[in-house]
Amino acid sequence: MSIAAVSRRTLVKASAATMAGITVLRFAGPARAFQTPESGAVVPWNDQLADNPVPEVIVKQLDWESLDSWITPNDQFFIIKHYDEPTIDVSTWALQISGDVANPMSLTLDDLKARERTEVTFTLECSGNTGLPFFDGGIGNAVWAGTPLAPILDEAGVSDTAREIVSWGADSGEQTRGDSKITEYFARSLSVEDAMNPANLIVYEMNGEPLPPLHGFPARLILPGWYGVNNVKWLTRIEAIDRRFQGFFMALDYVSIYQEPHGDEMVWTFTTVGRDRLKSAPARVLDQDGDYLVQGAAWGAEIAKVEVSVDSGAWEDADLTTDGSDPLTWTFWTYDLGSLASGEHTISSRAISATGDQQPAPDDPRLATKTTYFESNGIITRRFTAA
C-alpha cells in the first residue's frame, strides 16, 4: 500500500466532519464590509488604473472605491477569461472522471446536485492582481456551493500509480508550438494529495444562484486557499495521470520567474502559481468634514493585524472591522487619519498573519528579482489629495 493511498483514505474518511465544520464556520459573515458604515465623501485616488489593454481577458474588476459588502455580489465579481466563453448545453453536459482510475464516472449536473451539498465562503484572487498597472480589482468574496471533490475521486478509485489530477475546462484557443498551431483547452493540475483535500469542491452555485456563465456554468472547481487560476471553470473532465502535466497553463503561463541565492550565486527559479499569499490593500479614503479615514482589506491567511503608514511614516495598527480568524475570507480594516495638511499624501498597508508572517516590502528579494507579474503580494501604496 502506497503512502499516497493511505493519505487519500485518511482525507476522505475525515471529510464529512471537516466539511460540516467548514459549512457552518465559513458561511456566516457580516453583511457589510466595514460593519459600522462610515459617513463621508470618497476621495478619489490620484493613482488611478491605466487603461486596460486586454478587456477580452480582464473582463471585469472589483471597484475598490465603492466596496461596501463583505460578500461580493455576482454582478460585481471580477472576471478573467483566457479564451472565448464556451457554449455549453447543460442537457447534454456531463463531467467525466477518467484516466488512471478503476471506475470511470460520468456525472450530470443533476448527479452533482444529488450528492452531499457543501457551502464555503472563500475570497478568490487572481494571481495577477496588483501585478500590472491596469489590474488591481482581481478579487472577490463569495459563498460557493457544490459537492466535495474527494469522495468522487475516492469512488472513481484513483490508482496508486496516479501522480496528478488534471482538471479540464471547456474553454479553448489556438496556440503555436514550434511550427504547428494547435487547439489547447484550459487545464490545471494538482498533486493527488492536494486534490484530495476535503475542502475542495465541484461548485454549481455562487451566492445562492446557479453559476453565472462567465463564472463557469454549469460547474467549476473551488479550491479554498489557492489562487484563481487553479479554480478551473466550465469543467468537462477530471483526469488522473501517472506523470507530471505540462500544459500551457502549467508549464509556460502562470509561472513565477525570479532569482534566489544558491551559495554565492543567484539562480533563476521557475515555479507554477499555487496557494494564496498574504496581502492587504487600501480600498478607499473618506473625507469626513476635514478629517480623513482610510478603509481597506487583508486576505491570504488568518489575519492578526494590519498596519498602516502615512507618508512613509511609522507603522501603526489599524482597527480590524471584521474577524480575521478565517484564513479563507478577507478581513476589513479602518484607520483614522485625522486632519491632514492640504496636498498629496500616501497610504501604505501591510498585513501580519496569526503565525507572524508579514506582507513583504516591494524590495523583498523574491519580489525585487521577479520578472513576471504573478503572485505580487508586496506592500501596496496609494496616493490621494487632501483638500
Contacts in CASP RR format, 6 or more apart in sequence:
PFRMAT RR
TARGET T0000
AUTHOR 0000-0000-0000
METHOD contacts of the structure
MODEL  1
MSIAAVSRRTLVKASAATMAGITVLRFAGPARAFQTPESGAVVPWNDQLA
DNPVPEVIVKQLDWESLDSWITPNDQFFIIKHYDEPTIDVSTWALQISGD
VANPMSLTLDDLKARERTEVTFTLECSGNTGLPFFDGGIGNAVWAGTPLA
PILDEAGVSDTAREIVSWGADSGEQTRGDSKITEYFARSLSVEDAMNPAN
LIVYEMNGEPLPPLHGFPARLILPGWYGVNNVKWLTRIEAIDRRFQGFFM
ALDYVSIYQEPHGDEMVWTFTTVGRDRLKSAPARVLDQDGDYLVQGAAWG
AEIAKVEVSVDSGAWEDADLTTDGSDPLTWTFWTYDLGSLASGEHTISSR
AISATGDQQPAPDDPRLATKTTYFESNGIITRRFTAA
1 160 0 8 1.000
2 160 0 8 1.000
4 160 0 8 1.000
4 162 0 8 1.000
4 192 0 8 1.000
4 193 0 8 1.000
5 160 0 8 1.000
7 193 0 8 1.000
7 196 0 8 1.000
8 150 0 8 1.000
8 153 0 8 1.000
8 154 0 8 1.000
8 158 0 8 1.000
8 192 0 8 1.000
8 193 0 8 1.000
8 196 0 8 1.000
9 154 0 8 1.000
11 150 0 8 1.000
11 193 0 8 1.000
11 196 0 8 1.000
11 197 0 8 1.000
11 198 0 8 1.000
12 150 0 8 1.000
12 151 0 8 1.000
12 154 0 8 1.000
12 196 0 8 1.000
12 198 0 8 1.000
14 198 0 8 1.000
15 148 0 8 1.000
15 150 0 8 1.000
15 151 0 8 1.000
15 198 0 8 1.000
16 116 0 8 1.000
18 198 0 8 1.000
18 199 0 8 1.000
19 116 0 8 1.000
19 118 0 8 1.000
19 148 0 8 1.000
19 198 0 8 1.000
19 199 0 8 1.000
22 118 0 8 1.000
22 120 0 8 1.000
22 199 0 8 1.000
22 224 0 8 1.000
23 118 0 8 1.000
23 119 0 8 1.000
23 120 0 8 1.000
25 326 0 8 1.000
26 119 0 8 1.000
26 120 0 8 1.000
26 121 0 8 1.000
26 122 0 8 1.000
26 326 0 8 1.000
26 328 0 8 1.000
26 329 0 8 1.000
27 119 0 8 1.000
27 120 0 8 1.000
27 121 0 8 1.000
27 143 0 8 1.000
29 70 0 8 1.000
29 71 0 8 1.000
29 121 0 8 1.000
29 322 0 8 1.000
29 329 0 8 1.000
30 70 0 8 1.000
30 322 0 8 1.000
31 69 0 8 1.000
31 70 0 8 1.000
31 71 0 8 1.000
32 68 0 8 1.000
32 69 0 8 1.000
32 70 0 8 1.000
33 67 0 8 1.000
33 68 0 8 1.000
33 69 0 8 1.000
33 70 0 8 1.000
33 283 0 8 1.000
33 295 0 8 1.000
33 297 0 8 1.000
33 321 0 8 1.000
33 322 0 8 1.000
33 332 0 8 1.000
34 68 0 8 1.000
34 295 0 8 1.000
34 321 0 8 1.000
34 322 0 8 1.000
34 332 0 8 1.000
34 334 0 8 1.000
35 321 0 8 1.000
35 322 0 8 1.000
35 332 0 8 1.000
36 321 0 8 1.000
37 68 0 8 1.000
38 286 0 8 1.000
38 288 0 8 1.000
38 293 0 8 1.000
38 295 0 8 1.000
38 334 0 8 1.000
39 286 0 8 1.000
39 288 0 8 1.000
40 286 0 8 1.000
40 287 0 8 1.000
40 288 0 8 1.000
40 289 0 8 1.000
41 286 0 8 1.000
41 287 0 8 1.000
42 65 0 8 1.000
42 66 0 8 1.000
42 284 0 8 1.000
42 285 0 8 1.000
42 286 0 8 1.000
42 287 0 8 1.000
43 284 0 8 1.000
43 285 0 8 1.000
43 286 0 8 1.000
43 287 0 8 1.000
43 292 0 8 1.000
43 384 0 8 1.000
43 385 0 8 1.000
43 386 0 8 1.000
44 65 0 8 1.000
44 384 0 8 1.000
45 65 0 8 1.000
45 284 0 8 1.000
45 285 0 8 1.000
45 382 0 8 1.000
45 383 0 8 1.000
45 384 0 8 1.000
46 344 0 8 1.000
46 383 0 8 1.000
46 384 0 8 1.000
46 385 0 8 1.000
47 382 0 8 1.000
47 383 0 8 1.000
49 61 0 8 1.000
49 133 0 8 1.000
49 134 0 8 1.000
49 135 0 8 1.000
49 136 0 8 1.000
50 133 0 8 1.000
50 134 0 8 1.000
51 134 0 8 1.000
52 58 0 8 1.000
52 61 0 8 1.000
52 134 0 8 1.000
52 135 0 8 1.000
53 134 0 8 1.000
56 81 0 8 1.000
57 80 0 8 1.000
57 81 0 8 1.000
57 82 0 8 1.000
58 78 0 8 1.000
58 79 0 8 1.000
58 80 0 8 1.000
58 134 0 8 1.000
58 135 0 8 1.000
58 138 0 8 1.000
59 79 0 8 1.000
59 80 0 8 1.000
59 81 0 8 1.000
59 214 0 8 1.000
60 76 0 8 1.000
60 77 0 8 1.000
60 78 0 8 1.000
60 79 0 8 1.000
61 78 0 8 1.000
61 135 0 8 1.000
61 136 0 8 1.000
61 137 0 8 1.000
61 138 0 8 1.000
62 72 0 8 1.000
62 76 0 8 1.000
62 77 0 8 1.000
62 78 0 8 1.000
62 137 0 8 1.000
62 138 0 8 1.000
62 139 0 8 1.000
62 140 0 8 1.000
63 76 0 8 1.000
63 137 0 8 1.000
64 136 0 8 1.000
64 137 0 8 1.000
64 281 0 8 1.000
64 283 0 8 1.000
64 284 0 8 1.000
65 283 0 8 1.000
65 284 0 8 1.000
67 283 0 8 1.000
67 284 0 8 1.000
67 295 0 8 1.000
67 297 0 8 1.000
70 141 0 8 1.000
70 322 0 8 1.000
70 329 0 8 1.000
70 330 0 8 1.000
70 332 0 8 1.000
71 121 0 8 1.000
71 141 0 8 1.000
71 142 0 8 1.000
71 143 0 8 1.000
71 207 0 8 1.000
72 140 0 8 1.000
72 141 0 8 1.000
72 142 0 8 1.000
73 207 0 8 1.000
74 142 0 8 1.000
74 206 0 8 1.000
74 207 0 8 1.000
74 209 0 8 1.000
74 212 0 8 1.000
74 215 0 8 1.000
77 140 0 8 1.000
77 142 0 8 1.000
77 206 0 8 1.000
77 215 0 8 1.000
78 126 0 8 1.000
78 137 0 8 1.000
78 138 0 8 1.000
78 139 0 8 1.000
78 140 0 8 1.000
79 214 0 8 1.000
79 215 0 8 1.000
80 126 0 8 1.000
80 138 0 8 1.000
80 228 0 8 1.000
81 171 0 8 1.000
81 214 0 8 1.000
82 171 0 8 1.000
82 186 0 8 1.000
82 249 0 8 1.000
83 171 0 8 1.000
83 172 0 8 1.000
83 173 0 8 1.000
83 186 0 8 1.000
84 171 0 8 1.000
84 173 0 8 1.000
85 171 0 8 1.000
85 213 0 8 1.000
85 214 0 8 1.000
86 169 0 8 1.000
86 170 0 8 1.000
86 171 0 8 1.000
86 172 0 8 1.000
86 234 0 8 1.000
88 170 0 8 1.000
88 217 0 8 1.000
88 218 0 8 1.000
88 234 0 8 1.000
90 109 0 8 1.000
90 217 0 8 1.000
90 218 0 8 1.000
93 108 0 8 1.000
93 109 0 8 1.000
93 218 0 8 1.000
93 236 0 8 1.000
94 106 0 8 1.000
94 107 0 8 1.000
94 108 0 8 1.000
94 111 0 8 1.000
95 106 0 8 1.000
95 107 0 8 1.000
95 108 0 8 1.000
95 112 0 8 1.000
95 202 0 8 1.000
95 219 0 8 1.000
95 235 0 8 1.000
95 236 0 8 1.000
95 237 0 8 1.000
95 238 0 8 1.000
96 104 0 8 1.000
96 105 0 8 1.000
96 106 0 8 1.000
96 236 0 8 1.000
96 237 0 8 1.000
96 238 0 8 1.000
96 239 0 8 1.000
97 104 0 8 1.000
97 105 0 8 1.000
97 106 0 8 1.000
97 107 0 8 1.000
97 152 0 8 1.000
97 153 0 8 1.000
97 156 0 8 1.000
97 237 0 8 1.000
97 238 0 8 1.000
97 239 0 8 1.000
98 104 0 8 1.000
98 237 0 8 1.000
98 238 0 8 1.000
98 239 0 8 1.000
98 240 0 8 1.000
99 239 0 8 1.000
99 240 0 8 1.000
99 241 0 8 1.000
100 158 0 8 1.000
100 159 0 8 1.000
100 161 0 8 1.000
100 162 0 8 1.000
100 240 0 8 1.000
100 241 0 8 1.000
100 242 0 8 1.000
101 153 0 8 1.000
101 156 0 8 1.000
101 157 0 8 1.000
101 158 0 8 1.000
101 159 0 8 1.000
101 162 0 8 1.000
101 240 0 8 1.000
102 156 0 8 1.000
102 157 0 8 1.000
102 159 0 8 1.000
103 155 0 8 1.000
103 156 0 8 1.000
103 157 0 8 1.000
104 156 0 8 1.000
105 152 0 8 1.000
105 155 0 8 1.000
105 156 0 8 1.000
107 152 0 8 1.000
109 204 0 8 1.000
109 218 0 8 1.000
109 219 0 8 1.000
112 146 0 8 1.000
112 147 0 8 1.000
112 202 0 8 1.000
112 204 0 8 1.000
112 219 0 8 1.000
113 146 0 8 1.000
113 147 0 8 1.000
113 204 0 8 1.000
115 147 0 8 1.000
115 151 0 8 1.000
115 152 0 8 1.000
116 147 0 8 1.000
116 148 0 8 1.000
116 151 0 8 1.000
117 145 0 8 1.000
117 146 0 8 1.000
117 147 0 8 1.000
118 145 0 8 1.000
118 146 0 8 1.000
118 147 0 8 1.000
118 148 0 8 1.000
118 201 0 8 1.000
119 143 0 8 1.000
119 144 0 8 1.000
119 145 0 8 1.000
119 146 0 8 1.000
120 143 0 8 1.000
120 144 0 8 1.000
120 199 0 8 1.000
120 201 0 8 1.000
120 222 0 8 1.000
120 224 0 8 1.000
120 328 0 8 1.000
121 141 0 8 1.000
121 142 0 8 1.000
121 143 0 8 1.000
121 144 0 8 1.000
121 326 0 8 1.000
121 328 0 8 1.000
121 329 0 8 1.000
122 141 0 8 1.000
122 142 0 8 1.000
122 144 0 8 1.000
122 222 0 8 1.000
122 224 0 8 1.000
122 225 0 8 1.000
122 328 0 8 1.000
122 329 0 8 1.000
123 139 0 8 1.000
123 140 0 8 1.000
123 141 0 8 1.000
123 299 0 8 1.000
123 300 0 8 1.000
123 328 0 8 1.000
123 329 0 8 1.000
123 330 0 8 1.000
124 139 0 8 1.000
124 140 0 8 1.000
124 141 0 8 1.000
124 142 0 8 1.000
124 222 0 8 1.000
124 228 0 8 1.000
124 231 0 8 1.000
125 138 0 8 1.000
125 139 0 8 1.000
125 140 0 8 1.000
125 227 0 8 1.000
125 228 0 8 1.000
125 276 0 8 1.000
125 279 0 8 1.000
125 299 0 8 1.000
125 300 0 8 1.000
126 135 0 8 1.000
126 138 0 8 1.000
126 139 0 8 1.000
126 227 0 8 1.000
126 228 0 8 1.000
126 229 0 8 1.000
127 227 0 8 1.000
127 228 0 8 1.000
127 229 0 8 1.000
127 254 0 8 1.000
127 273 0 8 1.000
127 274 0 8 1.000
127 374 0 8 1.000
127 375 0 8 1.000
128 135 0 8 1.000
128 138 0 8 1.000
128 373 0 8 1.000
128 374 0 8 1.000
128 375 0 8 1.000
128 376 0 8 1.000
129 135 0 8 1.000
129 136 0 8 1.000
129 137 0 8 1.000
129 138 0 8 1.000
129 139 0 8 1.000
129 376 0 8 1.000
130 136 0 8 1.000
130 137 0 8 1.000
130 279 0 8 1.000
130 281 0 8 1.000
130 376 0 8 1.000
130 377 0 8 1.000
130 378 0 8 1.000
130 380 0 8 1.000
131 373 0 8 1.000
131 374 0 8 1.000
131 376 0 8 1.000
132 373 0 8 1.000
136 281 0 8 1.000
139 299 0 8 1.000
139 330 0 8 1.000
140 330 0 8 1.000
141 329 0 8 1.000
141 330 0 8 1.000
142 206 0 8 1.000
142 207 0 8 1.000
143 206 0 8 1.000
143 207 0 8 1.000
143 208 0 8 1.000
144 201 0 8 1.000
144 203 0 8 1.000
144 205 0 8 1.000
144 206 0 8 1.000
144 222 0 8 1.000
145 201 0 8 1.000
145 203 0 8 1.000
145 204 0 8 1.000
145 205 0 8 1.000
145 206 0 8 1.000
145 208 0 8 1.000
146 201 0 8 1.000
146 202 0 8 1.000
146 203 0 8 1.000
146 204 0 8 1.000
146 205 0 8 1.000
147 201 0 8 1.000
147 202 0 8 1.000
148 198 0 8 1.000
148 200 0 8 1.000
148 201 0 8 1.000
148 202 0 8 1.000
149 195 0 8 1.000
149 196 0 8 1.000
149 200 0 8 1.000
149 201 0 8 1.000
149 202 0 8 1.000
149 221 0 8 1.000
149 238 0 8 1.000
150 195 0 8 1.000
150 196 0 8 1.000
150 197 0 8 1.000
150 198 0 8 1.000
150 200 0 8 1.000
152 202 0 8 1.000
152 238 0 8 1.000
153 165 0 8 1.000
153 195 0 8 1.000
153 196 0 8 1.000
153 238 0 8 1.000
153 240 0 8 1.000
154 196 0 8 1.000
156 240 0 8 1.000
158 165 0 8 1.000
158 192 0 8 1.000
158 240 0 8 1.000
159 240 0 8 1.000
159 242 0 8 1.000
161 242 0 8 1.000
162 192 0 8 1.000
162 240 0 8 1.000
162 241 0 8 1.000
162 242 0 8 1.000
163 191 0 8 1.000
163 192 0 8 1.000
163 241 0 8 1.000
163 242 0 8 1.000
163 243 0 8 1.000
163 244 0 8 1.000
164 189 0 8 1.000
164 190 0 8 1.000
164 191 0 8 1.000
164 192 0 8 1.000
164 195 0 8 1.000
164 240 0 8 1.000
164 241 0 8 1.000
164 243 0 8 1.000
164 244 0 8 1.000
164 245 0 8 1.000
165 189 0 8 1.000
165 190 0 8 1.000
165 191 0 8 1.000
165 192 0 8 1.000
165 195 0 8 1.000
165 238 0 8 1.000
165 239 0 8 1.000
165 240 0 8 1.000
165 241 0 8 1.000
166 187 0 8 1.000
166 188 0 8 1.000
166 189 0 8 1.000
166 237 0 8 1.000
166 238 0 8 1.000
166 239 0 8 1.000
166 240 0 8 1.000
166 241 0 8 1.000
166 245 0 8 1.000
167 187 0 8 1.000
167 188 0 8 1.000
167 189 0 8 1.000
167 190 0 8 1.000
167 221 0 8 1.000
167 232 0 8 1.000
167 235 0 8 1.000
167 237 0 8 1.000
167 238 0 8 1.000
167 239 0 8 1.000
168 185 0 8 1.000
168 186 0 8 1.000
168 187 0 8 1.000
168 232 0 8 1.000
168 235 0 8 1.000
168 236 0 8 1.000
168 237 0 8 1.000
168 238 0 8 1.000
168 239 0 8 1.000
169 185 0 8 1.000
169 186 0 8 1.000
169 187 0 8 1.000
169 232 0 8 1.000
169 233 0 8 1.000
169 234 0 8 1.000
169 235 0 8 1.000
169 236 0 8 1.000
169 237 0 8 1.000
170 185 0 8 1.000
170 234 0 8 1.000
170 235 0 8 1.000
170 236 0 8 1.000
171 185 0 8 1.000
171 186 0 8 1.000
171 233 0 8 1.000
171 234 0 8 1.000
172 183 0 8 1.000
172 184 0 8 1.000
172 185 0 8 1.000
172 186 0 8 1.000
173 183 0 8 1.000
173 184 0 8 1.000
173 185 0 8 1.000
174 181 0 8 1.000
174 182 0 8 1.000
174 183 0 8 1.000
174 184 0 8 1.000
175 181 0 8 1.000
175 182 0 8 1.000
175 183 0 8 1.000
175 184 0 8 1.000
175 248 0 8 1.000
176 182 0 8 1.000
184 247 0 8 1.000
184 248 0 8 1.000
185 236 0 8 1.000
186 232 0 8 1.000
186 233 0 8 1.000
186 234 0 8 1.000
186 249 0 8 1.000
187 232 0 8 1.000
187 245 0 8 1.000
187 247 0 8 1.000
187 249 0 8 1.000
187 250 0 8 1.000
188 229 0 8 1.000
188 230 0 8 1.000
188 232 0 8 1.000
188 249 0 8 1.000
188 250 0 8 1.000
188 254 0 8 1.000
189 241 0 8 1.000
189 244 0 8 1.000
189 245 0 8 1.000
189 250 0 8 1.000
190 223 0 8 1.000
190 230 0 8 1.000
192 240 0 8 1.000
197 223 0 8 1.000
199 223 0 8 1.000
199 224 0 8 1.000
200 221 0 8 1.000
200 222 0 8 1.000
200 223 0 8 1.000
200 224 0 8 1.000
201 221 0 8 1.000
201 222 0 8 1.000
202 219 0 8 1.000
202 220 0 8 1.000
202 221 0 8 1.000
202 235 0 8 1.000
203 211 0 8 1.000
203 219 0 8 1.000
203 220 0 8 1.000
203 221 0 8 1.000
203 222 0 8 1.000
204 210 0 8 1.000
204 211 0 8 1.000
204 218 0 8 1.000
204 219 0 8 1.000
205 211 0 8 1.000
206 212 0 8 1.000
206 215 0 8 1.000
210 217 0 8 1.000
210 218 0 8 1.000
211 217 0 8 1.000
211 218 0 8 1.000
211 219 0 8 1.000
211 220 0 8 1.000
215 233 0 8 1.000
216 233 0 8 1.000
216 234 0 8 1.000
216 235 0 8 1.000
217 234 0 8 1.000
219 234 0 8 1.000
219 235 0 8 1.000
220 231 0 8 1.000
220 232 0 8 1.000
220 233 0 8 1.000
220 234 0 8 1.000
220 235 0 8 1.000
221 230 0 8 1.000
221 231 0 8 1.000
221 232 0 8 1.000
221 233 0 8 1.000
221 235 0 8 1.000
222 231 0 8 1.000
223 230 0 8 1.000
223 231 0 8 1.000
224 328 0 8 1.000
225 275 0 8 1.000
225 276 0 8 1.000
225 300 0 8 1.000
225 327 0 8 1.000
225 328 0 8 1.000
226 274 0 8 1.000
226 275 0 8 1.000
226 276 0 8 1.000
227 273 0 8 1.000
227 274 0 8 1.000
227 275 0 8 1.000
227 276 0 8 1.000
227 374 0 8 1.000
227 375 0 8 1.000
229 249 0 8 1.000
229 254 0 8 1.000
229 273 0 8 1.000
230 273 0 8 1.000
230 274 0 8 1.000
250 272 0 8 1.000
251 272 0 8 1.000
254 272 0 8 1.000
254 273 0 8 1.000
254 374 0 8 1.000
255 270 0 8 1.000
255 271 0 8 1.000
255 272 0 8 1.000
255 273 0 8 1.000
255 372 0 8 1.000
255 374 0 8 1.000
256 270 0 8 1.000
256 271 0 8 1.000
256 272 0 8 1.000
256 273 0 8 1.000
256 370 0 8 1.000
256 372 0 8 1.000
256 374 0 8 1.000
256 375 0 8 1.000
257 268 0 8 1.000
257 269 0 8 1.000
257 270 0 8 1.000
257 370 0 8 1.000
257 371 0 8 1.000
257 372 0 8 1.000
258 268 0 8 1.000
258 269 0 8 1.000
258 366 0 8 1.000
258 367 0 8 1.000
258 369 0 8 1.000
258 370 0 8 1.000
258 371 0 8 1.000
258 372 0 8 1.000
259 266 0 8 1.000
259 267 0 8 1.000
259 268 0 8 1.000
259 269 0 8 1.000
259 365 0 8 1.000
259 369 0 8 1.000
260 266 0 8 1.000
260 267 0 8 1.000
260 269 0 8 1.000
260 365 0 8 1.000
260 366 0 8 1.000
260 369 0 8 1.000
261 267 0 8 1.000
261 365 0 8 1.000
266 369 0 8 1.000
273 374 0 8 1.000
273 375 0 8 1.000
274 375 0 8 1.000
276 299 0 8 1.000
276 300 0 8 1.000
276 301 0 8 1.000
277 300 0 8 1.000
277 375 0 8 1.000
277 377 0 8 1.000
278 298 0 8 1.000
278 299 0 8 1.000
278 300 0 8 1.000
278 301 0 8 1.000
278 351 0 8 1.000
278 353 0 8 1.000
278 357 0 8 1.000
278 358 0 8 1.000
278 359 0 8 1.000
278 377 0 8 1.000
279 298 0 8 1.000
279 299 0 8 1.000
279 300 0 8 1.000
279 351 0 8 1.000
279 359 0 8 1.000
279 377 0 8 1.000
279 378 0 8 1.000
279 380 0 8 1.000
280 296 0 8 1.000
280 297 0 8 1.000
280 298 0 8 1.000
280 299 0 8 1.000
280 306 0 8 1.000
280 333 0 8 1.000
280 349 0 8 1.000
280 350 0 8 1.000
280 351 0 8 1.000
280 359 0 8 1.000
280 380 0 8 1.000
281 296 0 8 1.000
281 297 0 8 1.000
281 298 0 8 1.000
281 349 0 8 1.000
281 380 0 8 1.000
282 294 0 8 1.000
282 295 0 8 1.000
282 296 0 8 1.000
282 308 0 8 1.000
282 347 0 8 1.000
282 348 0 8 1.000
282 349 0 8 1.000
282 380 0 8 1.000
282 382 0 8 1.000
283 295 0 8 1.000
283 296 0 8 1.000
283 297 0 8 1.000
284 294 0 8 1.000
284 295 0 8 1.000
284 296 0 8 1.000
285 292 0 8 1.000
285 293 0 8 1.000
285 294 0 8 1.000
285 295 0 8 1.000
285 337 0 8 1.000
285 347 0 8 1.000
285 384 0 8 1.000
286 292 0 8 1.000
286 293 0 8 1.000
286 294 0 8 1.000
286 295 0 8 1.000
287 386 0 8 1.000
287 387 0 8 1.000
290 338 0 8 1.000
290 339 0 8 1.000
290 386 0 8 1.000
290 387 0 8 1.000
291 336 0 8 1.000
291 337 0 8 1.000
291 338 0 8 1.000
291 339 0 8 1.000
292 336 0 8 1.000
292 337 0 8 1.000
292 338 0 8 1.000
292 339 0 8 1.000
292 340 0 8 1.000
292 386 0 8 1.000
293 334 0 8 1.000
293 335 0 8 1.000
293 336 0 8 1.000
293 337 0 8 1.000
293 338 0 8 1.000
294 308 0 8 1.000
294 334 0 8 1.000
294 335 0 8 1.000
294 337 0 8 1.000
294 347 0 8 1.000
295 332 0 8 1.000
295 333 0 8 1.000
295 334 0 8 1.000
295 335 0 8 1.000
296 306 0 8 1.000
296 318 0 8 1.000
296 332 0 8 1.000
296 333 0 8 1.000
296 334 0 8 1.000
296 349 0 8 1.000
297 330 0 8 1.000
297 331 0 8 1.000
297 332 0 8 1.000
297 333 0 8 1.000
298 306 0 8 1.000
298 324 0 8 1.000
298 330 0 8 1.000
298 331 0 8 1.000
298 332 0 8 1.000
298 333 0 8 1.000
298 349 0 8 1.000
298 351 0 8 1.000
299 329 0 8 1.000
299 330 0 8 1.000
299 331 0 8 1.000
299 351 0 8 1.000
300 327 0 8 1.000
300 330 0 8 1.000
300 351 0 8 1.000
300 353 0 8 1.000
301 327 0 8 1.000
301 351 0 8 1.000
301 353 0 8 1.000
301 354 0 8 1.000
301 355 0 8 1.000
301 357 0 8 1.000
302 324 0 8 1.000
302 325 0 8 1.000
302 326 0 8 1.000
302 327 0 8 1.000
302 353 0 8 1.000
302 354 0 8 1.000
302 355 0 8 1.000
303 320 0 8 1.000
303 324 0 8 1.000
303 331 0 8 1.000
303 351 0 8 1.000
303 352 0 8 1.000
303 353 0 8 1.000
303 354 0 8 1.000
304 324 0 8 1.000
304 352 0 8 1.000
304 353 0 8 1.000
304 354 0 8 1.000
304 356 0 8 1.000
305 317 0 8 1.000
305 318 0 8 1.000
305 320 0 8 1.000
305 351 0 8 1.000
305 352 0 8 1.000
306 317 0 8 1.000
306 318 0 8 1.000
306 320 0 8 1.000
306 331 0 8 1.000
306 333 0 8 1.000
306 349 0 8 1.000
306 350 0 8 1.000
306 351 0 8 1.000
306 352 0 8 1.000
307 315 0 8 1.000
307 316 0 8 1.000
307 317 0 8 1.000
307 318 0 8 1.000
307 349 0 8 1.000
307 350 0 8 1.000
307 352 0 8 1.000
308 315 0 8 1.000
308 316 0 8 1.000
308 317 0 8 1.000
308 318 0 8 1.000
308 335 0 8 1.000
308 347 0 8 1.000
308 348 0 8 1.000
308 349 0 8 1.000
309 315 0 8 1.000
309 316 0 8 1.000
309 347 0 8 1.000
309 348 0 8 1.000
309 349 0 8 1.000
309 350 0 8 1.000
310 337 0 8 1.000
310 345 0 8 1.000
310 346 0 8 1.000
310 347 0 8 1.000
311 345 0 8 1.000
311 346 0 8 1.000
312 346 0 8 1.000
312 348 0 8 1.000
315 350 0 8 1.000
316 335 0 8 1.000
318 333 0 8 1.000
318 334 0 8 1.000
318 335 0 8 1.000
318 349 0 8 1.000
319 333 0 8 1.000
319 334 0 8 1.000
319 335 0 8 1.000
320 331 0 8 1.000
320 332 0 8 1.000
320 333 0 8 1.000
321 332 0 8 1.000
321 333 0 8 1.000
321 334 0 8 1.000
322 330 0 8 1.000
322 331 0 8 1.000
322 332 0 8 1.000
323 331 0 8 1.000
324 331 0 8 1.000
325 354 0 8 1.000
333 349 0 8 1.000
337 345 0 8 1.000
337 347 0 8 1.000
340 386 0 8 1.000
341 386 0 8 1.000
342 386 0 8 1.000
342 387 0 8 1.000
343 385 0 8 1.000
343 386 0 8 1.000
344 383 0 8 1.000
344 384 0 8 1.000
344 385 0 8 1.000
344 386 0 8 1.000
345 383 0 8 1.000
345 384 0 8 1.000
345 385 0 8 1.000
345 386 0 8 1.000
346 381 0 8 1.000
346 382 0 8 1.000
346 383 0 8 1.000
347 381 0 8 1.000
347 382 0 8 1.000
347 383 0 8 1.000
347 384 0 8 1.000
348 379 0 8 1.000
348 380 0 8 1.000
348 381 0 8 1.000
348 382 0 8 1.000
349 379 0 8 1.000
349 380 0 8 1.000
350 358 0 8 1.000
350 359 0 8 1.000
350 361 0 8 1.000
350 379 0 8 1.000
351 358 0 8 1.000
351 359 0 8 1.000
352 358 0 8 1.000
352 359 0 8 1.000
359 377 0 8 1.000
359 378 0 8 1.000
359 379 0 8 1.000
360 366 0 8 1.000
360 367 0 8 1.000
360 377 0 8 1.000
360 378 0 8 1.000
360 379 0 8 1.000
361 367 0 8 1.000
361 378 0 8 1.000
361 379 0 8 1.000
362 368 0 8 1.000
362 378 0 8 1.000
362 379 0 8 1.000
364 378 0 8 1.000
367 376 0 8 1.000
367 377 0 8 1.000
367 378 0 8 1.000
370 376 0 8 1.000
END
